[in-house]
Amino acid sequence: MRTRNLRMAAGAAALALAAGGLAACGDDDSGDSGSSTSSSSGGKKIALLLPESKTTRYEAKDRPAFEAKVKELCDNCEIIYSNADQDASKQQTQAEAAITKGADVLVLDPVDSASAGAIVNRAKQSDIPVISYDRLITDAPVDYYISFDNEEVGKLQGQSLLKALGSPQGKSIVMINGAPTDNNAKLFKAGAHSVLDGSGVKIAKEYDTPDWSPDKAQTEMDQAITAVGKGNINGVYAANDGTAGGAIAAMKGAGMNPKQIPTTGQDAELAAIQRILAGEQYMTVYKAITPEAEAAAQLAVALSKGEDPPANLVNGETDNGQGQVKSVLLKPVAVTKDNVKDTVVKDEFVNVAELCKGEYAADCKAAGIQ
């Protein structure tokens, strides 16, 4: 979907929500394949609204960790789950459906950080607390925010890239940022620029990547190679592992050796860790998603019951443009070939059998993993 169309759809839906005019959705068999409801009765209802599935973490890590922790804390709580497939209008509809079904709390990871404010305002009309999960919802009365220090993520990426480049003076890089509708992407970008700007490195081309799409990132990198020249690119700042994969595919297609052109990433996806072990991607940022999801579950269960969250859980505040939001902020970790074993492998974030299968067996052995 084109960004312009997405914003138009999101804006229209936001106006409808603000006016209370969106029609309530039907049950889960209404044809919305992005929604499901767990089968518990008599307990509180907790809505988990995730933004997309192109990034593998959401379905593989966030959802199962969140659901497991909720069940551990509240065995008769009901989870209303939806994935918006990167469609802000669809997420608005899913939120209205959750409210109609009697959700006691919304855990919302927004497709569009700005238009999601309409969801928060609609929830407030029904006295439903909202937790802004992973991505910050801006200019809205959010109750809690849980994420990582996202400017720090960008700083880690920028610092790692400079280290890989050695002496940055006179070196040229391409920057492939995340989705312009994602407030986190803006923070990653700001953190990276705070390190890269003034370092001596030249940013030859820079792109914001709609929907965090690896395919679009590959196209952007193709364009950069054509414009700058494949012999004039010394490194790539890619905001996450999907965009890194797209950039690396473009370099291979142009006959460039990605082992000689350090590329950053984020999310510690399995494919990215394999590329790191093989030397094709320089680094990723590991965000311990299970603790993030479990903390969100703790908050959600407490709020659904009208209780305060555990005293040691909230550790900061974040300005979302409307005020200071009580926050749970976790620390990101830079991962290179040197510490794969001591981070994502040690935490069992990746499955070693999957990581080291086939052509990657020798790479794992060299890294001391097998």
VEXDREN-2710 file (C-alpha; in Angstrom, 1 decimal):
% VEXDREN-2710
k/r/px/py/pz
1/MET/0.0/0.0/0.0
2/ARG/1.3/3.4/-0.8
3/THR/2.1/5.6/2.2
4/ARG/-0.2/8.3/1.0
5/ASN/-3.1/5.9/0.7
6/LEU/-2.3/4.5/4.1
7/ARG/-2.4/7.9/5.7
8/MET/-5.7/8.7/4.0
9/ALA/-7.2/5.5/5.2
10/ALA/-5.9/5.9/8.7
11/GLY/-7.1/9.5/8.9
12/ALA/-10.6/8.6/7.8
13/ALA/-10.7/5.8/10.3
14/ALA/-9.4/8.1/13.0
15/LEU/-12.2/10.6/12.4
16/ALA/-14.8/7.9/12.5
17/LEU/-13.4/6.5/15.7
18/ALA/-13.2/9.9/17.3
19/ALA/-16.8/10.5/16.5
20/GLY/-17.7/7.1/17.9
21/GLY/-19.1/6.3/14.4
22/LEU/-17.2/3.1/13.5
23/ALA/-19.6/0.2/13.3
24/ALA/-18.8/-2.7/15.7
25/CYS/-17.2/-5.7/14.1
26/GLY/-18.7/-9.1/14.2
27/ASP/-17.3/-12.3/15.9
28/ASP/-14.1/-13.9/14.9
29/ASP/-15.8/-15.9/12.1
30/SER/-16.6/-12.6/10.3
31/GLY/-13.8/-13.1/7.9
32/ASP/-11.0/-11.1/9.7
33/SER/-8.2/-13.6/9.5
34/GLY/-6.0/-11.3/11.6
35/SER/-8.0/-11.8/14.8
36/SER/-8.6/-14.6/17.3
37/THR/-10.0/-14.9/20.8
38/SER/-8.8/-17.4/23.4
39/SER/-11.5/-19.6/24.9
40/SER/-11.8/-18.7/28.6
41/SER/-14.9/-17.5/30.4
42/GLY/-15.6/-15.5/33.5
43/GLY/-12.3/-13.7/33.5
44/LYS/-11.0/-10.3/32.4
45/LYS/-10.5/-9.6/28.7
46/ILE/-7.2/-8.4/27.5
47/ALA/-6.7/-7.2/23.9
48/LEU/-3.3/-7.6/22.2
49/LEU/-3.2/-5.6/19.0
50/LEU/0.1/-6.2/17.0
51/PRO/1.0/-4.2/13.9
52/GLU/2.4/-6.6/11.2
53/SER/3.9/-9.9/10.4
54/LYS/6.6/-9.0/7.9
55/THR/8.9/-8.7/10.9
56/THR/9.0/-12.3/12.2
57/ARG/9.3/-11.4/15.9
58/TYR/5.7/-10.5/16.4
59/GLU/4.1/-13.9/15.6
60/ALA/7.2/-16.0/16.6
61/LYS/8.2/-14.2/19.9
62/ASP/5.9/-11.4/21.1
63/ARG/2.5/-13.1/20.9
64/PRO/3.4/-16.5/22.4
65/ALA/5.4/-14.9/25.2
66/PHE/2.6/-12.5/26.1
67/GLU/-0.1/-15.1/26.0
68/ALA/1.9/-17.5/28.1
69/LYS/2.6/-15.0/30.8
70/VAL/-1.1/-13.8/30.9
71/LYS/-2.2/-17.4/31.4
72/GLU/0.4/-17.9/34.1
73/LEU/-0.8/-14.8/36.0
74/CYS/-4.6/-15.2/35.2
75/ASP/-5.7/-18.6/34.0
76/ASN/-9.2/-17.5/33.3
77/CYS/-8.3/-14.2/31.5
78/GLU/-9.4/-14.0/27.9
79/ILE/-7.0/-12.7/25.2
80/ILE/-8.5/-11.0/22.2
81/TYR/-5.7/-11.1/19.6
82/SER/-5.4/-9.2/16.3
83/ASN/-2.6/-8.5/13.8
84/ALA/-3.2/-5.5/11.5
85/ASP/-0.9/-6.6/8.6
86/GLN/0.6/-3.1/8.4
87/ASP/-2.8/-1.5/7.8
88/ALA/-3.6/1.4/10.1
89/SER/-7.3/1.4/9.1
90/LYS/-7.6/-2.3/9.8
91/GLN/-6.0/-1.8/13.2
92/GLN/-8.6/0.8/14.1
93/THR/-11.3/-1.6/13.2
94/GLN/-9.7/-4.4/15.2
95/ALA/-9.5/-2.1/18.2
96/GLU/-13.1/-1.1/18.0
97/ALA/-14.0/-4.8/17.7
98/ALA/-12.0/-5.5/20.9
99/ILE/-13.8/-2.7/22.7
100/THR/-17.1/-4.1/21.5
101/LYS/-16.2/-7.5/22.9
102/GLY/-15.7/-6.0/26.3
103/ALA/-11.9/-5.6/26.5
104/ASP/-10.8/-4.5/30.0
105/VAL/-7.4/-3.2/28.7
106/LEU/-5.7/-2.7/25.3
107/VAL/-2.1/-3.6/24.6
108/LEU/-1.5/-1.7/21.4
109/ASP/1.6/-1.8/19.1
110/PRO/0.6/0.8/16.6
111/VAL/0.9/0.6/12.8
112/ASP/0.9/4.4/12.7
113/SER/2.0/6.1/15.9
114/ALA/0.0/9.3/15.2
115/SER/-3.3/8.0/14.0
116/ALA/-3.4/5.4/16.8
117/GLY/-4.2/8.3/19.1
118/ALA/-7.8/7.9/17.9
119/ILE/-7.8/4.4/19.3
120/VAL/-6.6/5.6/22.7
121/ASN/-9.2/8.3/22.8
122/ARG/-12.0/5.8/21.9
123/ALA/-10.8/3.5/24.6
124/LYS/-10.8/6.3/27.1
125/GLN/-14.5/7.0/26.3
126/SER/-15.1/3.5/27.7
127/ASP/-12.6/3.9/30.6
128/ILE/-10.3/1.3/29.1
129/PRO/-6.6/1.7/29.9
130/VAL/-4.1/1.5/27.0
131/ILE/-0.6/0.2/27.1
132/SER/1.6/1.4/24.2
133/TYR/3.6/-1.6/23.4
134/ASP/7.1/-1.5/21.7
135/ARG/6.2/1.6/19.6
136/LEU/5.2/4.9/21.3
137/ILE/1.7/6.2/20.5
138/THR/2.1/10.0/20.2
139/ASP/-0.2/12.9/21.3
140/ALA/-2.6/10.7/23.2
141/PRO/-3.4/9.9/26.9
142/VAL/-1.6/6.6/27.0
143/ASP/-1.5/4.9/30.5
144/TYR/1.8/3.0/30.1
145/TYR/4.6/2.6/27.6
146/ILE/6.9/-0.5/27.3
147/SER/9.8/-0.7/24.9
148/PHE/13.5/-0.4/24.6
149/ASP/15.6/2.8/24.7
150/ASN/15.1/3.3/21.0
151/GLU/17.5/6.2/20.5
152/GLU/20.1/3.9/22.1
153/VAL/19.3/1.3/19.5
154/GLY/20.2/3.7/16.8
155/LYS/23.4/4.8/18.6
156/LEU/24.5/1.2/19.0
157/GLN/24.0/0.7/15.3
158/GLY/25.9/3.8/14.4
159/GLN/28.7/3.1/16.7
160/SER/29.0/-0.5/15.4
161/LEU/29.1/0.7/11.8
162/LEU/31.9/3.2/12.6
163/LYS/33.9/0.6/14.3
164/ALA/33.5/-1.8/11.4
165/LEU/34.6/1.0/9.0
166/GLY/37.8/1.7/10.9
167/SER/38.7/5.2/10.0
168/PRO/35.4/6.8/8.9
169/GLN/37.1/9.8/7.3
170/GLY/36.2/9.8/3.6
171/LYS/34.1/6.7/3.8
172/SER/30.6/6.7/2.2
173/ILE/27.5/4.8/3.5
174/VAL/23.9/4.3/2.5
175/MET/21.2/4.7/5.2
176/ILE/18.0/2.6/4.9
177/ASN/15.7/3.7/7.7
178/GLY/12.4/2.2/8.9
179/ALA/8.8/3.1/8.2
180/PRO/8.1/6.9/8.3
181/THR/4.8/6.1/10.1
182/ASP/6.6/4.3/13.0
183/ASN/7.7/6.6/15.8
184/ASN/10.4/4.1/16.8
185/ALA/11.9/4.4/13.3
186/LYS/12.3/8.1/13.9
187/LEU/14.1/7.4/17.2
188/PHE/16.4/4.8/15.6
189/LYS/17.2/7.3/12.9
190/ALA/17.9/10.1/15.4
191/GLY/20.1/7.9/17.5
192/ALA/22.1/6.8/14.5
193/HIS/22.5/10.4/13.1
194/SER/23.7/11.5/16.6
195/VAL/26.7/9.2/16.1
196/LEU/27.3/9.4/12.4
197/ASP/26.9/13.1/11.8
198/GLY/30.2/14.8/12.4
199/SER/32.1/11.5/12.4
200/GLY/33.7/12.1/9.0
201/VAL/31.6/9.5/7.2
202/LYS/29.5/10.7/4.2
203/ILE/25.9/9.6/3.9
204/ALA/25.7/9.2/0.2
205/LYS/22.0/8.2/0.0
206/GLU/19.3/7.9/2.7
207/TYR/15.8/6.4/2.5
208/ASP/12.8/5.9/4.7
209/THR/11.4/2.5/4.0
210/PRO/7.5/2.2/3.8
211/ASP/6.1/-0.7/5.9
212/TRP/9.7/-1.8/6.9
213/SER/9.5/-3.9/3.6
214/PRO/12.6/-5.9/2.7
215/ASP/11.6/-5.8/-0.9
216/LYS/11.4/-2.0/-0.8
217/ALA/14.7/-1.8/1.0
218/GLN/16.2/-3.9/-1.8
219/THR/14.8/-1.5/-4.4
220/GLU/16.2/1.5/-2.4
221/MET/19.7/-0.2/-2.3
222/ASP/19.5/-0.9/-6.0
223/GLN/18.8/2.8/-6.5
224/ALA/21.7/3.8/-4.3
225/ILE/24.1/1.5/-6.1
226/THR/23.1/3.0/-9.4
227/ALA/23.4/6.6/-8.1
228/VAL/26.6/6.3/-6.1
229/GLY/28.4/3.5/-7.8
230/LYS/29.1/0.1/-6.3
231/GLY/32.8/0.9/-5.7
232/ASN/31.9/4.0/-3.7
233/ILE/29.8/2.4/-0.9
234/ASN/31.7/1.4/2.2
235/GLY/28.9/0.5/4.6
236/VAL/25.1/0.3/5.0
237/TYR/23.1/1.5/8.0
238/ALA/20.0/-0.7/7.9
239/ALA/17.4/-0.1/10.6
240/ASN/16.4/-3.7/11.1
241/ASP/17.2/-7.2/9.9
242/GLY/14.5/-7.3/7.2
243/THR/15.9/-4.1/5.6
244/ALA/19.4/-5.4/6.0
245/GLY/18.4/-8.6/4.2
246/GLY/17.0/-6.5/1.3
247/ALA/20.2/-4.3/1.1
248/ILE/22.4/-7.4/1.1
249/ALA/20.4/-9.0/-1.6
250/ALA/20.8/-5.9/-3.7
251/MET/24.5/-5.9/-3.2
252/LYS/24.8/-9.5/-4.2
253/GLY/22.7/-8.8/-7.3
254/ALA/25.1/-6.0/-8.3
255/GLY/28.1/-8.2/-7.9
256/MET/29.3/-6.7/-4.6
257/ASN/30.7/-8.7/-1.8
258/PRO/28.6/-7.9/1.4
259/LYS/31.5/-9.4/3.5
260/GLN/33.5/-6.4/2.6
261/ILE/30.6/-3.9/3.3
262/PRO/29.5/-3.9/6.9
263/THR/25.7/-3.7/7.3
264/THR/23.8/-3.1/10.5
265/GLY/20.4/-4.6/11.6
266/GLN/18.0/-5.0/14.5
267/ASP/15.8/-7.7/16.0
268/ALA/18.2/-10.7/16.0
269/GLU/16.2/-12.6/13.5
270/LEU/17.4/-16.1/12.7
271/ALA/18.3/-15.3/9.1
272/ALA/20.3/-12.3/10.3
273/ILE/22.2/-14.3/12.9
274/GLN/23.1/-16.7/10.2
275/ARG/24.3/-13.9/7.9
276/ILE/26.4/-12.5/10.8
277/LEU/28.0/-15.9/11.4
278/ALA/28.7/-16.2/7.6
279/GLY/30.1/-12.6/7.6
280/GLU/27.5/-11.1/5.3
281/GLN/25.9/-8.9/7.9
282/TYR/28.1/-7.1/10.5
283/MET/25.7/-6.7/13.4
284/THR/22.2/-6.7/14.8
285/VAL/20.6/-5.3/17.9
286/TYR/19.2/-7.9/20.3
287/LYS/16.1/-6.8/22.1
288/ALA/15.1/-9.4/24.7
289/ILE/11.5/-9.6/23.4
290/THR/10.3/-12.2/26.0
291/PRO/11.0/-9.9/29.0
292/GLU/9.3/-7.1/27.1
293/ALA/6.2/-9.2/26.3
294/GLU/6.1/-10.6/29.8
295/ALA/6.3/-7.2/31.4
296/ALA/3.4/-6.0/29.1
297/ALA/1.4/-9.0/30.3
298/GLN/2.1/-8.1/33.9
299/LEU/0.9/-4.6/33.3
300/ALA/-2.2/-5.8/31.3
301/VAL/-3.3/-8.2/34.0
302/ALA/-2.9/-5.7/36.8
303/LEU/-4.7/-3.0/34.9
304/SER/-7.5/-5.3/33.8
305/LYS/-8.2/-5.9/37.5
306/GLY/-8.0/-2.3/38.5
307/GLU/-4.7/-2.9/40.3
308/ASP/-1.4/-1.0/40.3
309/PRO/1.5/-2.8/38.5
310/PRO/4.3/-4.4/40.4
311/ALA/6.3/-1.7/42.2
312/ASN/9.7/-2.6/40.5
313/LEU/8.3/-2.8/37.0
314/VAL/8.1/0.8/35.9
315/ASN/11.5/2.4/35.7
316/GLY/11.0/5.7/33.8
317/GLU/8.9/8.2/31.9
318/THR/8.6/9.0/28.2
319/ASP/7.2/12.2/26.7
320/ASN/4.7/11.3/23.9
321/GLY/3.8/14.9/23.1
322/GLN/0.8/15.0/25.4
323/GLY/2.6/14.3/28.7
324/GLN/5.0/12.1/30.5
325/VAL/4.0/8.4/30.2
326/LYS/5.0/5.9/32.9
327/SER/7.4/3.6/31.1
328/VAL/9.1/0.2/31.3
329/LEU/12.4/0.7/29.4
330/LEU/14.6/-2.3/28.6
331/LYS/18.3/-2.2/27.5
332/PRO/19.2/-3.3/23.9
333/VAL/22.5/-5.2/23.1
334/ALA/24.7/-5.0/20.0
335/VAL/25.4/-8.5/18.6
336/THR/28.3/-9.3/16.3
337/LYS/29.9/-12.6/15.4
338/ASP/32.1/-12.3/18.5
339/ASN/29.2/-12.4/21.0
340/VAL/26.4/-14.4/19.3
341/LYS/27.1/-17.4/21.6
342/ASP/27.0/-15.3/24.8
343/THR/23.8/-13.4/23.9
344/VAL/21.1/-14.8/21.6
345/VAL/22.3/-18.4/21.9
346/LYS/22.8/-18.3/25.7
347/ASP/19.3/-16.8/26.1
348/GLU/17.9/-19.5/23.8
349/PHE/16.5/-16.6/21.7
350/VAL/17.4/-18.6/18.6
351/ASN/17.1/-22.4/18.1
352/VAL/20.6/-23.8/17.7
353/ALA/19.5/-26.7/15.5
354/GLU/17.8/-24.2/13.1
355/LEU/20.7/-21.7/13.3
356/CYS/23.4/-24.2/12.5
357/LYS/21.8/-26.4/9.9
358/GLY/23.1/-27.0/6.4
359/GLU/25.6/-24.5/5.1
360/TYR/25.8/-22.7/8.5
361/ALA/27.2/-25.7/10.5
362/ALA/30.8/-24.7/9.8
363/ASP/30.1/-21.1/10.7
364/CYS/28.6/-22.2/14.0
365/LYS/31.5/-24.4/14.8
366/ALA/33.9/-21.6/14.1
367/ALA/32.0/-19.4/16.5
368/GLY/32.1/-22.1/19.2
369/ILE/28.4/-22.7/19.1
370/GLN/28.5/-26.4/18.2
END
